[in-house]
């Protein structure tokens, strides 16, 4: 129970759609979603394949709790070899698509091969087929969602699709569902585009059962009560969203600014949650319309926003004078502080475009930041940018590049390379603020030391969600640690990595862990799933997943040398704020981390570790 | 005291916990597609609106049913469908001006909100009190209180006092 026990295999090359039973032995070892799909991927592809070749596979996966009444239990992930990184990619999304997939009786959809011409997959419970997508190719995510619903005459279909950016090979294209929820990072949408797969459209009405319904209702109700009573999940996130962090992170001197040149942004307050709630002059209404929830979520951190109708981006374009997905913290940082732009409406517009055309706003904004530094250093000029004035702080450059990158056109196509390839192309590889090819999110590891180790060792390239030690180092959850020291961070990072891998594999949202520990989560999984599930067994599953992902990357050609940070963070000290004078002390944390992991000094899991985890 | 479901769309976040609870209560599994209450997402306006049967006194569905399969539960006021009598003719789905009676092709019967026998699961599941189950004669009480609090009359300058 909880698992649908069924997967769908879609061979895009020959068009065959075949149901198969789920491998339950693997489900017990890897739980679901992130872990289980990585196991399938590891078994079915050579990690050395070109991510954009037909030999790469792409898996959409739900967790055992997806589609149940557990809070936040609507998650699904896209697992593949990432186009941006060449590493294992697992991008997690909320919205309502995951629930629909589970209700169609699917734990996973495995896509293999590549279609000769654009197609979309249509699933109506047991009926699964590929349909010609010529009408939708070249269309945005928003138009594709609307068009597919109209074509099938069913407004209740849920859709995950790519925008034009994914068709055009932008390296950080994402898969967007429900208009503005995204499997965002690592270029999973680029892989989807390379397979000529425009969209997956699902209508699922089969229902979801769990093992022990009565106990599940009790344990999930207890979990919801914990979320409601917690200050972060019960008050902070619903009221301010993740944007509650903007001023906090700026004050602690960990807000990477202008491509990580600075650690504090003078315009932070103008792009913060507080600014989003401030009535504007033109119509007296604030940017923020209201908060919104993903499927089953009792936190509801999502932002619904509008752009000032008099703003240059939308004044002549009524189609954007609507309420839609607003700024989350990571997007606000990347589109704002990383580029030095403090125009809230320009950021909101760029965010709309990222949703509409399927761009990861983190990698997009950070790459624009890198391009702005190249421009200010005179490495690139008007000639390369096509006349766009790419100085730091230029809102017009940001919004123009969002539209160009979304369509894969002009200098936008170069932004679409991601910062690593862009900076290499112009002979300045050190200006790419990335690890394993993936751009940093919104925390400067000089001011939050543990995040340096988090980024360096993250299996999908720089990422905050793999081990969010900000929670401990800045917010004091579950207990406060000093953000400016490296002591104790190796074990902190490992603990967060293992727990998060289990949470991601269950089908719930990692934001629950601001309030929930595994002690809150295990009883819910235990009631839902057959077998015995405890905090300890979940941690073991998490550790197994982490090591499996590491094995994938090693087989793909990554080594311990890739567990590093850009020189700027290791050599150039923070210029201001509490971390002034500090660089990131990665060299003090990494050997201890390898040791705690049971890896060799060059970062390879030892035979003993491999066998202990049953890999 | 007769009670009624009271819906405040302004408080709804669109999480669908009400649909999960409704489908579990009525079908024994989690299946929003079989929920008697639906949350509508007016995306471009940023509005979520839960919608279900309001239990009309002179219920169109009840009067339209040719086999008297829809009857009033005297204790709750709910118009309930008797599955043993329902022939799946769907005349009630046409008669209902609000669309809250719907056909279930899996059973060949119609389904609608029956207030869970007087203890509606949707209201209990709602995390934001967008759906409450209150005195049927006073569904406007909360709104009246909010507006009352905004009136100046009677303000003696001694600070705000809680109204009951």
Contacts between the chains, C-beta under 8 A, distances in Angstrom:
chain1	res1	chain2	res2	distance
A	67	B	30	5.9
A	68	B	20	7.6
A	68	B	30	5.3
A	69	B	17	6.5
A	69	B	20	4.2
A	69	B	21	6.8
A	69	B	24	6.8
A	69	B	30	5.9
A	69	B	125	7.4
A	96	B	16	7.6
A	99	B	16	7.9
A	99	B	32	7.3
A	103	B	31	6.5
A	103	B	32	7.6
A	103	B	33	6.7
A	156	B	33	7.6
A	179	B	43	6.1
A	204	B	33	7.5
A	205	B	31	6.7
A	205	B	33	3.7
A	205	B	34	7.2
A	206	B	31	7.3
A	207	B	23	7.1
A	207	B	27	6.6
A	207	B	29	4.0
A	207	B	30	6.3
A	207	B	31	3.4
A	207	B	33	7.7
A	207	B	34	7.0
A	208	B	29	6.3
A	208	B	30	4.4
A	208	B	31	6.8
A	209	B	29	4.9
A	209	B	30	7.5
A	210	B	30	8.0
A	213	B	24	7.7
A	213	B	28	7.5
A	217	B	24	7.7
A	224	B	127	6.7
A	228	B	127	6.7
A	238	B	13	7.7
A	289	B	46	3.8
A	290	B	13	7.9
A	290	B	46	5.5
A	291	B	13	6.1
A	292	B	13	5.6
A	292	B	14	5.6
A	292	B	46	7.5
A	292	B	48	7.2
A	293	B	13	3.9
A	293	B	14	5.4
A	293	B	15	3.6
A	293	B	16	8.0
A	294	B	15	7.5
A	295	B	15	7.0
A	295	B	16	5.8
A	296	B	15	6.0
A	296	B	16	6.3
A	296	B	17	6.2
A	296	B	20	6.5
A	297	B	13	7.7
A	297	B	15	5.2
A	298	B	15	6.4
A	298	B	17	6.6
A	298	B	127	4.0
A	300	B	13	3.9
A	300	B	15	6.4
A	300	B	127	7.8
A	300	B	128	7.5
A	302	B	13	7.9
A	304	B	46	3.8
A	306	B	46	7.6
A	322	B	43	7.8
A	322	B	44	4.0
A	322	B	45	7.8
A	323	B	43	7.3
A	323	B	44	5.9
A	323	B	45	5.7
A	323	B	46	3.4
A	324	B	43	7.0
A	324	B	44	7.2
A	324	B	46	7.9
